Amino acid sequence: MREEIIHEMWRRLLQCKTDAAVIRDESLIPVLHRRISTTVNLLFNGSLQRSSTVKVSSEEDAQKEQNDDKKYSSESPKQLLENSSVNTDTVPPGPDDIWSDGPYPTKSNYRQSQAKFSVRPNIDPKETSIILFPGQGTQYVGMGKEMLEYPNVRSIYEAASQILGYDLLRLSLEGPADKLSKTEYQQPAVVVASLAAVEKLREERPHVLESCIGVAGYSVGEITALTFAGSLSFEDAIKLVKVRAEAMQYASEIVPSGMMTVLYGPDSRLEFACSVAKEFCQRKGIPEVDCRIASYLYPHCKVIAGNDEALSFIQDNKDDFRLKRLKRLPVSGAFHTNLMKPAAILVRKMEKDCMVESKSCMET
């Protein structure tokens, strides 16, 4: 393309009547051709920063222009940019254009901003803490053993066992694992072990509790968070988690189901896999069917839940859906799905009987 442009420029120059006197001198033809070639090359290299109109009237002028071209073309792009830049300080048109510390100009009307409604504590965020409590799937045989040496831990287990009607500490320490993994035992074990961990934190790092500005929990960990914050009494919390665990265990036994962690990539089709798995179960005549994304763990990792048949179908066909790795969770039901609807009625009734107070973490 470069050669075509050179030939076209040369053709037009030969046809130009105003330059007829110039090209009568045949010795200037090579000079003009070099001039055209240099100009085109500079355009293609992005280095042409100057343009001038020079009338070549003699061999001396043409030679001078040729020397100038060599000087300009020898400059690097960095030199050309530095030589061509102009630095000037701009003055804002008015005071409203001078930005303040906030995200809006001074004296501006920021009715759409929610910043004015935010509560900002008068404390350095680095000096604060937020406590998060886990949910099901974090249990293991021997859980709670390392907390028994701290005050109040044995009392917590004894009080919980009295409400539950079985020895929770023994089950947590000795198992067996398949029994501990059942929802009706797993949920109380996770909640009480989490509260026991708070007692360890109280002894070893009390400033973490003193500077706590918020708590949160995943799934059954929400009950633990409410208990720690003082919004729910310990007795009501254990009663609630007992009803919740037994109701969800009942719902799991009605329809065999489970949960599975999925690692996937940008080209994976996880939602489509769940949809196909549901259709597969429906064709098998299963009355209650669901398979969906139950929770988001981190980028490219989610937890799906559904019928056992649906999860097995996805495991067997993971390559077709471009899924990287699958791992069943040690839980006995498809939590956070429609398969848990039978349990929701009982849990809602129990929640009405519990006294939940609105309380900030800093007050406890």
C-alpha positions as CSV (number, residue, x, y, z in Angstrom):
1,M,0.0,0.0,0.0
2,R,2.9,2.3,0.7
3,E,4.3,2.0,-2.8
4,E,0.9,2.6,-4.3
5,I,0.6,5.9,-2.4
6,I,4.1,7.0,-3.6
7,H,3.2,6.2,-7.2
8,E,-0.1,8.0,-6.9
9,M,1.6,11.1,-5.5
10,W,4.2,11.0,-8.2
11,R,1.6,10.7,-10.9
12,R,-0.3,13.7,-9.6
13,L,2.8,15.7,-9.4
14,L,3.7,15.0,-13.0
15,Q,0.2,16.1,-14.0
16,C,0.4,19.4,-12.0
17,K,0.9,22.3,-14.3
18,T,2.3,24.6,-11.6
19,D,5.3,22.4,-11.2
20,A,6.0,22.0,-14.9
21,A,8.9,24.5,-14.6
22,V,10.4,22.5,-11.8
23,I,10.5,19.1,-13.4
24,R,11.9,20.3,-16.7
25,D,15.3,19.9,-15.0
26,E,15.6,16.1,-15.1
27,S,18.2,16.2,-12.3
28,L,15.5,17.2,-9.8
29,I,13.3,14.2,-10.5
30,P,15.3,11.8,-8.2
31,V,15.2,14.5,-5.5
32,L,11.5,14.9,-5.8
33,H,10.9,11.2,-5.8
34,R,13.0,10.8,-2.6
35,R,11.0,13.7,-1.0
36,I,7.7,11.9,-1.8
37,S,9.0,8.6,-0.5
38,T,10.3,10.2,2.7
39,T,7.0,11.9,3.4
40,V,5.0,8.7,2.9
41,N,7.4,6.7,5.1
42,L,7.1,9.3,7.9
43,L,3.3,9.2,7.6
44,F,3.3,5.4,8.0
45,N,5.8,5.5,10.9
46,G,3.7,8.1,12.8
47,S,6.7,10.4,13.0
48,L,5.6,13.3,10.7
49,Q,5.1,16.2,13.1
50,R,5.8,19.1,10.8
51,S,4.3,20.1,7.5
52,S,5.5,22.8,5.2
53,T,4.9,24.0,1.7
54,V,8.1,24.5,-0.1
55,K,8.3,25.5,-3.7
56,V,11.3,23.7,-5.2
57,S,12.7,26.2,-7.7
58,S,16.3,25.0,-8.0
59,E,18.5,22.2,-7.3
60,E,20.0,24.0,-4.2
61,D,16.6,24.4,-2.6
62,A,15.7,20.7,-3.2
63,Q,18.9,19.6,-1.7
64,K,18.3,21.8,1.4
65,E,14.8,20.2,1.8
66,Q,16.3,16.8,1.5
67,N,18.8,17.5,4.4
68,D,15.9,18.8,6.6
69,D,14.0,15.6,6.0
70,K,17.0,13.6,7.2
71,K,17.2,15.7,10.3
72,Y,13.5,15.4,11.1
73,S,13.4,11.7,10.4
74,S,16.3,11.0,12.7
75,E,14.3,12.2,15.7
76,S,12.8,9.5,17.9
77,P,9.1,9.5,18.6
78,K,9.9,10.5,22.2
79,Q,11.8,13.5,21.0
80,L,9.1,14.5,18.6
81,L,6.5,14.3,21.4
82,E,8.7,16.3,23.8
83,N,9.4,19.0,21.2
84,S,5.7,19.3,20.2
85,S,4.1,19.3,23.7
86,V,2.8,22.5,25.3
87,N,2.4,22.6,29.0
88,T,-0.1,25.2,30.3
89,D,-1.9,25.4,33.7
90,T,-5.7,25.5,33.3
91,V,-7.7,27.7,35.6
92,P,-11.2,26.4,36.7
93,P,-14.0,28.5,35.2
94,G,-15.6,29.0,38.6
95,P,-15.7,27.9,42.2
96,D,-18.3,25.2,41.5
97,D,-15.7,23.5,39.3
98,I,-13.2,23.2,42.1
99,W,-13.6,19.7,43.6
100,S,-13.9,19.3,47.4
101,D,-13.0,16.3,49.5
102,G,-16.2,14.6,48.6
103,P,-17.3,13.1,45.3
104,Y,-19.4,16.3,44.4
105,P,-18.3,19.9,43.6
106,T,-18.4,22.5,46.2
107,K,-22.0,24.0,46.8
108,S,-23.4,21.4,44.4
109,N,-26.8,19.9,44.8
110,Y,-26.2,16.2,45.4
111,R,-29.7,15.0,46.2
112,Q,-29.0,11.7,44.6
113,S,-26.0,11.0,46.8
114,Q,-26.5,8.5,49.6
115,A,-23.3,9.6,51.4
116,K,-25.2,12.1,53.5
117,F,-27.2,9.3,55.0
118,S,-24.3,7.1,55.9
119,V,-23.2,6.6,59.5
120,R,-19.4,7.0,59.8
121,P,-17.9,5.9,63.1
122,N,-15.5,8.2,64.8
123,I,-12.9,5.5,64.9
124,D,-10.1,4.3,62.6
125,P,-11.4,1.2,60.6
126,K,-8.1,-0.4,61.3
127,E,-9.0,-0.5,65.0
128,T,-12.3,-2.3,64.4
129,S,-13.3,-5.9,63.7
130,I,-16.1,-7.8,62.1
131,I,-16.8,-11.4,63.1
132,L,-18.1,-14.0,60.7
133,F,-19.7,-17.3,61.7
134,P,-19.7,-20.4,59.5
135,G,-22.5,-22.7,58.4
136,Q,-23.0,-26.4,57.6
137,G,-20.1,-28.3,56.0
138,T,-17.5,-27.0,58.5
139,Q,-18.1,-29.8,61.0
140,Y,-15.6,-32.6,61.7
141,V,-15.1,-35.3,64.4
142,G,-13.1,-33.7,67.2
143,M,-14.5,-30.2,66.8
144,G,-14.4,-28.2,70.0
145,K,-11.7,-30.2,71.6
146,E,-9.1,-27.3,71.5
147,M,-11.6,-25.0,73.2
148,L,-12.4,-27.1,76.3
149,E,-9.5,-25.5,78.2
150,Y,-11.1,-22.1,78.1
151,P,-13.7,-20.9,80.7
152,N,-17.4,-21.3,80.1
153,V,-16.9,-23.7,77.1
154,R,-18.0,-26.9,79.0
155,S,-20.9,-25.0,80.5
156,I,-22.0,-23.9,77.0
157,Y,-21.9,-27.5,75.8
158,E,-23.8,-28.8,78.9
159,A,-26.5,-26.2,78.6
160,A,-26.9,-27.0,74.9
161,S,-27.0,-30.7,75.5
162,Q,-29.8,-30.3,78.1
163,I,-32.0,-28.4,75.5
164,L,-31.2,-30.8,72.6
165,G,-31.7,-34.0,74.6
166,Y,-28.4,-35.6,73.7
167,D,-24.7,-35.2,74.6
168,L,-23.5,-32.7,71.9
169,L,-19.9,-32.6,73.2
170,R,-19.5,-36.3,73.0
171,L,-20.9,-36.4,69.5
172,S,-18.7,-33.6,68.4
173,L,-15.5,-35.2,69.9
174,E,-16.2,-38.9,69.1
175,G,-18.6,-38.9,66.2
176,P,-19.2,-41.1,64.2
177,A,-18.7,-38.8,61.2
178,D,-21.8,-40.0,59.3
179,K,-24.0,-39.2,62.2
180,L,-22.4,-35.8,62.8
181,S,-22.9,-35.0,59.1
182,K,-26.7,-35.4,59.5
183,T,-28.4,-32.0,59.5
184,E,-30.2,-32.5,62.8
185,Y,-26.9,-32.9,64.6
186,Q,-24.6,-30.9,62.4
187,Q,-26.3,-27.5,62.8
188,P,-26.3,-27.5,66.6
189,A,-22.7,-28.7,66.6
190,V,-21.6,-25.9,64.3
191,V,-23.4,-23.2,66.3
192,V,-22.2,-24.3,69.7
193,A,-18.6,-24.8,68.5
194,S,-18.7,-21.3,67.0
195,L,-19.8,-19.8,70.4
196,A,-17.0,-21.8,72.1
197,A,-14.5,-20.3,69.7
198,V,-15.8,-16.9,70.8
199,E,-14.8,-17.8,74.4
200,K,-11.3,-18.6,73.2
201,L,-11.2,-15.3,71.4
202,R,-12.3,-13.6,74.6
203,E,-9.3,-15.0,76.5
204,E,-6.6,-14.6,73.9
205,R,-7.6,-11.5,71.9
206,P,-10.2,-9.6,73.9
207,H,-9.6,-6.4,71.9
208,V,-11.2,-8.1,68.9
209,L,-14.5,-8.4,70.8
210,E,-14.3,-5.0,72.3
211,S,-13.7,-3.3,68.9
212,C,-16.4,-5.4,67.0
213,I,-18.7,-3.2,64.9
214,G,-20.6,-5.9,63.1
215,V,-21.3,-9.7,62.9
216,A,-22.6,-11.9,60.1
217,G,-23.1,-15.6,59.5
218,Y,-23.6,-18.0,56.6
219,S,-26.8,-20.0,56.7
220,V,-27.1,-21.4,60.2
221,G,-24.3,-19.1,61.2
222,E,-26.8,-16.3,61.2
223,I,-28.3,-17.7,64.4
224,T,-24.8,-17.7,65.9
225,A,-24.3,-14.1,64.9
226,L,-27.6,-13.0,66.5
227,T,-26.7,-14.9,69.7
228,F,-23.3,-13.3,69.9
229,A,-24.7,-9.8,69.3
230,G,-27.2,-10.3,72.1
231,S,-30.2,-10.1,69.8
232,L,-31.1,-13.7,70.6
233,S,-30.7,-15.5,73.9
234,F,-28.6,-18.6,74.1
235,E,-31.6,-20.7,75.1
236,D,-33.8,-19.4,72.3
237,A,-31.0,-19.9,69.8
238,I,-30.5,-23.6,70.7
239,K,-34.3,-24.2,70.6
240,L,-34.5,-22.5,67.2
241,V,-31.5,-24.3,65.7
242,K,-32.9,-27.6,67.0
243,V,-36.3,-27.1,65.3
244,R,-34.5,-25.8,62.1
245,A,-32.2,-28.8,62.0
246,E,-34.9,-31.4,62.6
247,A,-37.2,-29.8,60.0
248,M,-34.5,-29.6,57.4
249,Q,-33.5,-33.2,58.1
250,Y,-37.1,-34.2,57.6
251,A,-37.2,-32.3,54.3
252,S,-34.0,-34.0,53.2
253,E,-35.4,-37.4,53.9
254,I,-38.5,-36.8,51.8
255,V,-36.4,-36.1,48.7
256,P,-32.8,-37.4,48.7
257,S,-30.7,-34.4,47.8
258,G,-27.3,-32.7,48.5
259,M,-24.9,-29.9,47.7
260,M,-21.8,-29.7,45.6
261,T,-18.9,-27.2,45.2
262,V,-18.2,-26.4,41.6
263,L,-15.0,-24.8,40.2
264,Y,-15.6,-23.5,36.7
265,G,-14.0,-21.2,34.1
266,P,-15.2,-18.3,31.9
267,D,-16.4,-20.7,29.2
268,S,-18.3,-23.0,31.6
269,R,-22.1,-23.3,31.5
270,L,-23.1,-24.0,35.1
271,E,-26.6,-22.6,35.0
272,F,-27.3,-24.5,31.8
273,A,-26.0,-27.6,33.5
274,C,-28.5,-27.1,36.4
275,S,-31.3,-26.6,33.9
276,V,-30.5,-29.8,32.0
277,A,-30.1,-31.7,35.2
278,K,-33.6,-30.7,36.3
279,E,-35.0,-31.8,33.0
280,F,-33.2,-35.1,33.4
281,C,-34.8,-35.7,36.8
282,Q,-38.3,-34.7,35.5
283,R,-38.0,-37.2,32.7
284,K,-37.2,-39.9,35.2
285,G,-40.6,-39.1,36.9
286,I,-39.2,-37.6,40.1
287,P,-42.0,-35.6,41.7
288,E,-40.1,-32.9,43.5
289,V,-37.2,-31.5,41.4
290,D,-34.8,-28.6,41.9
291,C,-31.2,-27.9,41.0
292,R,-29.8,-24.4,41.3
293,I,-26.9,-22.3,42.4
294,A,-27.2,-22.1,46.2
295,S,-24.3,-19.9,47.2
296,Y,-21.5,-17.9,45.8
297,L,-18.1,-18.6,47.4
298,Y,-15.6,-16.6,45.4
299,P,-14.9,-15.9,41.7
300,H,-15.3,-19.0,39.6
301,C,-16.5,-21.1,42.5
302,K,-20.1,-21.7,43.5
303,V,-22.1,-24.2,45.4
304,I,-25.1,-25.9,43.7
305,A,-27.8,-27.9,45.4
306,G,-30.5,-30.2,44.2
307,N,-31.7,-33.8,43.9
308,D,-29.1,-36.5,44.2
309,E,-29.9,-37.6,40.7
310,A,-29.3,-34.1,39.4
311,L,-26.0,-33.7,41.0
312,S,-24.8,-37.1,39.8
313,F,-25.9,-36.2,36.3
314,I,-23.7,-33.1,36.4
315,Q,-20.8,-35.1,37.8
316,D,-21.1,-37.6,35.0
317,N,-21.3,-34.9,32.3
318,K,-19.0,-32.2,33.7
319,D,-16.9,-32.1,30.6
320,D,-19.8,-31.3,28.4
321,F,-20.6,-28.3,30.5
322,R,-16.9,-27.3,30.7
323,L,-16.8,-27.6,34.5
324,K,-13.3,-28.0,36.1
325,R,-13.8,-29.7,39.4
326,L,-16.7,-30.9,41.5
327,K,-16.8,-31.9,45.1
328,R,-19.8,-33.1,47.1
329,L,-20.3,-31.4,50.5
330,P,-20.8,-33.4,53.7
331,V,-24.4,-32.3,54.1
332,S,-27.6,-34.3,53.9
333,G,-29.9,-32.0,51.9
334,A,-30.3,-29.4,49.2
335,F,-30.3,-26.4,51.4
336,H,-31.3,-22.9,50.0
337,T,-33.5,-24.6,47.4
338,N,-37.2,-25.2,47.0
339,L,-36.7,-28.7,48.3
340,M,-36.6,-27.1,51.8
341,K,-40.1,-25.7,51.6
342,P,-41.6,-28.3,54.0
343,A,-39.1,-27.1,56.7
344,A,-39.8,-23.4,56.2
345,I,-43.3,-23.6,57.8
346,L,-42.0,-25.0,61.1
347,V,-39.0,-22.7,61.2
348,R,-41.2,-19.6,60.7
349,K,-43.5,-20.7,63.5
350,M,-40.6,-21.1,65.9
351,E,-39.1,-17.8,64.9
352,K,-42.3,-16.1,66.0
353,D,-41.9,-17.6,69.5
354,C,-38.3,-16.3,69.8
355,M,-37.6,-12.8,71.2
356,V,-35.2,-11.1,68.8
357,E,-33.9,-7.7,69.9
358,S,-32.3,-5.1,67.7
359,K,-28.9,-4.6,69.2
360,S,-25.5,-3.3,67.9
361,C,-22.4,-5.3,68.5
362,M,-20.7,-2.3,70.3
363,E,-23.4,-2.5,73.0
364,T,-22.6,-6.1,74.0
